[in-house]
Amino acid sequence: MGVQKDTSNEADPSNEKYEEGPHDDSEGKVTTSSFPEDQASTNTPTDSSGDANSSHGKDLDEAFFDFQLFIKQLKHPLADPIIRYTRSFLHNFCTQRPLWTASEQVKLITDFETFIFNKFTLYEPFKSLNSLQFKNAQEGMEKLIMGKLYFRCFSPFLKQNLKIDIDEEHGHDIMDDIKLSAKIKEYRFIEVNNLDTTLQQINTSKFTKFVELGCTELNKINKFKSPRDKIICILNCCKVIYGLLKHSKESTHGADSFIPLLIYIVLKSDTKHLISNIRYIERFRYADLNKGEELYYLSSLQGAITFIETMNIESLNVEDKDDFNKRHLENQLQLKQETQTQLENEQKRINEQEIPRSADPLPTLDDVTSSMATMFNDFVSSYTGSKQVYNTEEYASSNTTTTPPPPALKRVLTEEETKEEERIMSKLIDRLEAKEKKDTLKKMETMFPDLDKEIIKDVCTARNYNIGECVDTLLTLFN
């Protein structure tokens, strides 16, 4: 659906009202605390592109990313106009309508990013940044605004959060997710030899460990909100596949086996909302920030999904069709039983009015970053004099009026309180980073039991615990 000119102006950052007149702080702001904290978060996954010598990770290495640095830059007093533009855009995006169509969202967000990136060249500290630092600021702004708008732009969350009918484009995302999930479950029983791979000379246990790691990395895609972070999850998954090919001495025919192995991992991982994630990336990744490597891996995943969507016995490598059909039928019966059990459990829960309870887990680095971004919003409110917060979720649930309800009162933190909480958060981040490093080291030791543990630890330290680079280096040592 096209975006009408008068419609796009409702939240257009280049509109004159953003250029002239004081900012009305009484309108409030959009904060991460407005959204459920148990959903996807906003930190950056550990990408596998930190080594400039990596043939696969060079593109992303050229654009390092430090979100916390960007947040600190936004706190600079001279960056106040950037803050005001951003807050105005986010507020208008969330209040002018309960829901924009996908096409409208793309236009509004792309126009704003173009607008605000041009403003970076006018205000300190951004206008004094070198090209690499400027790129980091662009990445940070995209991460910030998409973190705020995630629950209004990511299709699976729209209907359940806004409680209104969604547009056709977002609806197609959800339906295609359902169809792909059904197809994956239908063929979840196939083995790697049913795909056209030339994979040879690899230990079964080693193969299983690589596949499990690839599935784990792909499944992380739903933990993150920004398009770049989601791409990193895809990249890490593909890195593991390349590591597997290298381990199996597939240097000559590796490209022929890459897509079949990616198909196999997609089938085994059964990642939720995979199509919605890909379309979210396509829509909201700023074009100038795209790298050739990102586009290659994204198109490879799309190719794997397309194959799965049309998959049948004729498109697979099947020697004994009778045995294959038998396993297919057994899987169908098992799926039917699983569905029936799931329905019975759900009905039992409703009848008994059970409320699922779980112990509060240790927060992830993503949760901590969300918290620090929220603290930044409190700092902004204090800095600009705002004492009120607009409740976007309350408005989103009411589609009977376009008049915003009265803003809710909220005490903002003083600058001293904010600094103290930041110190506490920094300690928690250090603790969580240590835990993630320990987990990565354990994974590498499991995958390479024949290598000395001290060597593995040295490699992980040298590669900054980036999974893809650790796998590449350890495979070289192993061979």
N, C-alpha and C positions, 0 to 999 in steps of 0.2 A: 504494500500500500504506500502510495506516495505521500510526502509530507507537504501540506498546504503551507503557503507562505505565512498566512496569519496564524496558523497553528504553531509553526516553529518559532515564531517571535515570542511566544509565551515564555520560553525559557532560553531565549537566544542571548548569550553573553555579549555579543557584539552590538546588541540593541543600545540605543543612546542612554537608556535609563541606568545602564551599568557604568556609563562614563561620567554622568553628571549627577550632582546632588549627593547629600550625605547618605550613608548606609543606615537603614532603619534596624537597629539591633533588637528592637522590641519584637520583631518578627521571629526571633529565635534562630535555631540552627539545627542541622541534622547531625546526630552523633551515632557512633557505633553502639552506644548503650540503648538506642531505640530498637535494635534488632536482637533476635534471640542469640545468646552467647554460645549455644550448643551447636550452632550451624557452622558452615565453612568459615574459615578465618583468613587473616590477611598477611601473614608473614611469608617470607620467601623460602621455598624449599631448598634443600641443599642440592645445588645443580652440579653437574659433572663437567663444567666448562672452565674451571679455574686455572688450568694450565695453558699458558700461551703456546706451548709446544704440542698441544693435542691437535691432531689433524681434524677431529670431529668437533672440538669445542672452541675453535679459534674465534668464530663469530661472536659468541656470547661473551668470551673473555675480553673482547675489545670494548665491551660496554659493561664494566663492573657495576654492581648494584648495591647500594647501601641505603636502605629506607630510613634508618634512624638518622643518618646524616641529613637527608632531605627534610625530615621533621625539624631538626635543629635549625636548618636554614630558614624554614618558614617562621620560626620564632624570632628571627631577626627583626628589630623594629622597622627597618626600611622595607620589609616584605609585607607590611600591613595591607597595601592595595591588592596583592596577590591573594591574601586571605579573604578579603572582602569580596573580590570577584568570585572566588570559589564557593564561599558560603552562600552568596546570592544565587549562583547557578544551582547548587544542590537544593536549596530551599524551594526555588521555583520549579525544579524538576519534580519534586515530591509533593508539591501543593497545588500546582496549576491543574493537575488531573490525577485521578486515582491510578490510571494506567495509560502509558503511551504504547503504541504498536511497536513492534521490533524495528521497523524501518524508521519510524520517528525517533526512537531511542538512538539509533546509529547516527542519524543526522545531528541530533542535539548534542550528543557527547563528542562526536568528531569535531563539530564546529567549535565547541567550547575548548577542546584540547588545542586546536589550531590557534584560537584566540589567546588562551592563557600562555602558550609557549611563546607567542610573539611578545606578550607582556613581560616574560622572563628577561628579555633583552633590554628592558627599560628600568627595572628595579633591582637594587642590591638585595641580597648578595648574589643573585642569579646572573646579573649582567656581567659580572667579573669572572665568572667560571670559565675554565677552559672547555674544550669540546667534549672531553670525556666526562667532566663533572656536570656539564650542561645536560648531557644525555642521561646521567644519573637522576638529575632533577626532573626530566621528562618522565622517566620510568616511575619515579616517586609520585608524581602528580597523577599519572594514570592509575597507579596502585591505590592511591588515596581515594579518588573519586569513584572507582569501581568497587572499592571496599564499602563505600557508603551506599552505592546504588545496586549492589549485588542482588538483594532480595526483590528488587523491582525490575531486574534485567535478566536474571537467570531463570529460564522458563519453568523448571520444576518447582520453584518456590512461589511463583506468582499467585496461583489459584488458592493455595493453602494459607498464604499470608494476607492477600488483599481481599479474599472472600468475594470476588466479583468474576464475571465472565472474562476470559482472556481473549486476545485477538487471534486471528487465524494463524499467523506465523509462529507465535509462541505455542499455540495449540498443536501445530504440526511437529514441533520439537518433541513434545511430550508423547504424542502418538508414535513417532518414529523410535523414541526410546523404548516404548513398550514392545514394538514389533521386533526391534533388535534383541532385546532381552529374551523374548520368546524364542527367537531363532537360535540364540546362543545356548539356551537351555535344551532345545531340541537336539543339538549336535554336540553337547558337552562331553559325550562319551568317546569322541574320535581321538585317535592317537596321532602323533606327529608324522608317522609314516603314511597317513591318509592324505597328507598334503605333499605337494611337489617340491620336496626339499632334497638336497644332495648331502645332507648332514651325515657325516660318518666319523668313525674313530673317536667316540667320546663315551666316557663312563656314564652309565645310567644314573648313578647317584649324583654325579657332577651336573648332568643335564637337568635333573630335577631341581637342584639348588639354584641354578641359573634361572630356570623358568619361574620358580617361586619368587626370586628377587625381582624379576621383570614384572610379575603380576603385582607385587607389593608397590613398586614404583608407579605403575599405571593407576592403581587404586587410590593413590594419594591425590589424584587430580580433584577429587571432591572436597579436599581439606582446604583448598585455597580459593581466593576470590578474584585475584587479578589475572588477566589473560596471560601475562608473562609467566607467572608462577605455574599456571596450568600447563603451559608449553614446556617448562622445565621438567615437569613430571613425565611428559611424553618423551622428551629428550633422554632422560635417565633410563627409561624403559628400553629405548632403542639402543642406548649405550651398552646395556647388559646383553642385548642380542648380539651386538657386534663382538662383545667379549666372548660370548659363547661360540661364535663362528671362528674367532681367532684360536680359541682353545681347541676346536675340532679340526684345525688346520684347513679351514675353508677359504684360504686367501684367494684362490683362483675363482671359485664359484660362489663366493660369499653373497654377492648381490642376488643370485638366484634363490638362495635360501633365506634371505632376510625377510621378505614379505611373508612367506609361509610360516616362519617362526613368529612373526608379529601376529599373524592370524591366530596361531595356536595360543599365544599368550592372551590375546583378547578373549578367546573362548574360555580359557581356564580362569581368567581373572573375573569375568562377568561384571565388569565395572559398571556401576550405576550411572545413569544419565550420560552415557558416553557421547551420544550424538548431540545432546543439548550443550555439553561442554565444548565440543568442537565448534558448533555454531556460535556459541558465546565468544570464543576466541576469535573467530572470523569477523564477527560484528564489532567487537570492542577493542581489539588490538590496534593501536594507532599505526597506520601504514608505514610511517617513516621510522618506526622502531623495529619493524620486522627485519629479520636476518634471513639470508638464503638457507641456512641450516634449519631454522625454525620452520620455514615453509616446506622444506623437503620432508622433515619428519611428520609434519602435520598432514601433508598430502599422502605420505606412506600409510598413516593410520586410516585416512579416509579410504584409501584403496583396499585395505584389509577389511574395513567395515562393509564396503560395497560387495566384496566377495562373500562375506558371511550372509548378507541380506538375501543373496540369490543362491546360496549354497544348497546343493542336493547331491545325491549319490553320483550323478553323472559328472559333476565338477570336482569330485574327490578321487583320490587314487585308491581304488578298492579292488582287491584281487578276488576275494570271496564275497560276492554280493549277498548270498543267502545268509552268511554269518553277520554281515553288516546290517541287513534288514532285521535280523533277529535282535541284535543289540539295540537297534533303533526302536523297535517295538517295546523292548524291556525298559528302555529309558522313558518312553512315553507313558507307560503304566506307572513307573516310579514317580514321574512328574505329577500325574493325576492324584496319586496317593499323597504326595507332599502338599499339593494344593488343598486337598480335602482336610488334611491334618492342620494346616495353617488356618483354614476357615473355622474349624472346630475350636482351635485355641483362641482365636479372636473372639468368637461368640462366647466362649467361656469367660474370657476376660471382661467382656461387656456385661454379662449376666452377674458376675461377682463384683462388678464395679471396681476392678483392680486398677490401681495407679502404679505403673512401673516405677520402681525406685532403684537407684544404683548409687554406689558410693562415689563421691566426687573424686575423679581422677586427678593426678597431677596435671596442671594445665600444660598445653603444648607451647612451643615458641610462638605459634600463630596466635594463640589466645593472649599471650603476653604483649605481642605487638599491637593487637586490637586494643588492649587496655592502655598502652602507652599512647595510641592515637586518640583514645577517648580523653586521656589526661591532657593531651595537646589541645583538644577542643575546649576543655575547661579553662586552660590557660588563655586561649583566644577570647573566650567570653569575658574573662577577667580583664584582659588587656584592652578590649574594645568597650568595656563598660556594660556589657549585656548581663542581665540578671535573670533571664528567662529562657526556657527551652521549649521549643515547639514539638509536640508529640506527633510524629509523622504516622505512627501505626494507628493511632486513634482516628486520624483523618482518612487513612487508607481504607479502614473498615466501613466508612460511611460514604456511600456513593450517591446520597440524596441531595448533597449541597456542595457547592464549590467555595463556600465561605469557611475559612479556617476557624476552628474552635479557639477559645481563649488559651493562650500559652500557659503551661504549667510552671510553677515556681520551682527553682532548684538552686541550692546554695552552691556557689562556685568556690573552688579552692583558691587560697591565696598563693602567691608565687612561691613562698617558702614551703607551703604544704605540697605544692606540685613538685618542687625539687626533691623533697624528702621521699615522695612516692616514686619518683624517677630513680632515686638511689636504690630503693627497695626492689623495683622492677629490674634494674640492672643486675643486682645480685641474683635474682631469680633466673634471668636470662643466662647468666654464667653457669648456673646450676643445670639448667635444661640443656645448654650446649654441651656440657660435660657428659650428660646422660646420652645425648644423641651420638656423640663421638664414641662412647663406650659401646652403644648398640651397633654402630657401623663396624667397629673393630671386631666385635663378636661375629657379625655376619661374614666378614672377610676370613676370619679364622675357620669358620665352618665350611666356607667354599674352598679354602686352600689348606686342608689339614696337613698336607705334605711339606708345607713351607714353615720355616722357623717363625715362631710367634713374634720374636723381636724384630725380624725383618718385616713382617706384616705391619707391625706397629710403626716402624720407621717410615714405611711407604705411606701409611695413612696420615701420619703427621706431615710428611712432605707434600702430600696431595690435599692437605687441609680437610681430610675426611670426605672429599667429594667421591661419591660412590662410583661413578663412571670412570674417573681417572684412577681410582684405586684398583678397580677391576682390570683396566688396561695394563697398568704397570705390573701388577701381580701375575697376570697371564704371561707377560714378557719374561719375568723371572722364572716362572714355572716351566716355560718352554725351553 
